[in-house]
């Protein structure tokens, strides 16, 4: 049985999406997963003021919620599940999206690591249009 010996909690106000913010969040989650075998991520994003286009207020105030839970079965194999909900995205993004992912570390050295991932996502849109997305990714990290 794994004991939780530490917990990482990150709270912040996003002023823009940057690669650095994503990497800090990912490294904190990776550290937690390595320590206890599990990760739980919850994100909520909302526009504070309605969006204006060419100086015209659209009244458009989108918001999104993302929940993810993952488990490391070994130091080479992990899996995760997620669910996303959005509101007021005018059909640009799916209203609900959920899925599963499985990652396997093929090789790891001091210089690089190679991993293989399989992901399935189901998207539900307001108009009844749905989509199934299947992804296989071979990744090389330095």
Secondary structure, DSSP 4 states (H G I P E B T S, - for coil): --------------SS--HHHHHHHHHHHHHHHHHHSEEEEEEEEE-SS-EEETTEEEEE--EEEEEEEEEESSSSEEEEEEEEEEES-TTSS-SEEEEEEEEEEEEE-SS-EEEEEEEEEEEE-TTS-EEEEEEEEEEEE-
